């Protein structure tokens, strides 16, 4: 499971307001990127995020992604599944509480692109529709461009669909 390249795309809300245009601080994004490539950094960031306020839904979604990424550092299938199910539960809870948060929805969509199909975690249509409908509301042009590029490269849509 490779998550590092998708992480660069995540620039969304940490305030968890139901606003698709909020942005994540760059320092957190960089910590997240480093963490997904190194087991000790991953565990360190997970410890730092352990005491999150239950209302910090975007951070909880990131914590879920970090939890899922721990699976790549173990060879034991039972541990891989534990990390997957723990992360899946948390990201689903975050989306249930903040369904209009584009960052969380995009994070789930991108994670699902990299989850083995056998786990049956690939129902992406609602997230894709939401992202395409609200991407124009995001104020940071770089974010819009990178998300658009990702969606096209992964075959979720065409450039024409995004116009």
PyMOL commands that set and color helices and strands:
alter all, ss='L'
color gray80, all
select helices_A, chain A and resi 4-7+26-37+39-48+57-73+77-97+102-114+117-119+125-137+141-153+160-162
alter helices_A, ss='H'
color red, helices_A
deselect
rebuild
show_as cartoon
